[in-house]
Amino acid sequence: MLTRLIFRRFAANLSVGALTLTAVAVAPSVFAAGKMMMSSQRVTLMPLPPAQGAGLDKATGFADVDVKKGTVRFSMTLAPGTSLPKGTVLEGWLSTAGKSTASTADQKFGPAFGKKDLAMKSRAIPYALSTGVLRSRGKGVYSGTFKIANNLAPYGAVAITLESDGNAGNYDPRPGTPLLAGPIKAPMMKTAMMNR
């Protein structure tokens, strides 16, 4: 079977919490006989402006995402001579990236949150799902893995945030300061949706 690699340049809106950003990335798409053959992808995470305020704007990272299998593996490397601010942790996120995934199809027996007005308001807010805290692997490298018993088709971006409350005690479960983010390629999501 003949396989060819096609590179496309695209812009994607990335959302983490209420913050929406635009990033440009080079995205490979693999096709064979006209069908997508790739089940996972490496997403390059790009630094976001808020990272500068924490002195982490030179950090680099990536996320290996398998939409169909519902897995994400994050890796972030701090620039030499930098460290996380005291009391903070890094957390990985999946985000709907500003696209609305809300529908009434899953509300057959009542509105989300049990209240119609709250359900309607929540549709305008991007949804972010925590993939957990990234752990230090030494030498400025942090990583984390995540698996869910569902596909990741509704999500359009991955991000790493800096949690200044350290995710300790009665911490805020919403995303903290976004440091790095990248788009999950749309063709991957379409393929996963077709294979549900």
HULINUR-V458987 format. One record per backbone hydrogen bond with DSSP energy under -1.0 kcal/mol. NH is the residue of the N-H (numbers start at 1). CO is the residue of the C=O. If there is no record, write none. Layout:
nh->(NH:NH)
co->(CO:CO)
//
This chain:
nh->(4:6:8:10:12:14:16:19:21:23:25:27:29:31:32:35:37:41:43:45:46:48:51:52:55:56:59:60:62:63:64:65:66:70:71:72:73:74:75:76:77:78:82:88:89:91:92:93:94:95:96:99:107:110:114:115:119:120:121:122:124:125:129:131:134:135:137:141:142:143:144:146:148:150:152:155:156:157:158:159:160:161:162:163:166:168:171:177:179:180:181:182:184:189:190:191:192:193:194:195:196)
co->(31:29:27:25:23:21:19:16:14:12:10:8:6:4:35:32:30:65:63:61:181:179:48:49:52:51:56:77:75:43:73:41:71:66:66:146:64:144:62:142:60:140:79:85:163:161:132:159:129:157:127:96:104:107:111:112:115:116:117:118:121:122:94:92:90:143:141:138:76:135:74:72:70:148:67:152:95:95:182:93:180:91:177:89:163:165:169:162:160:160:46:158:156:185:186:187:188:189:190:191:193)
//
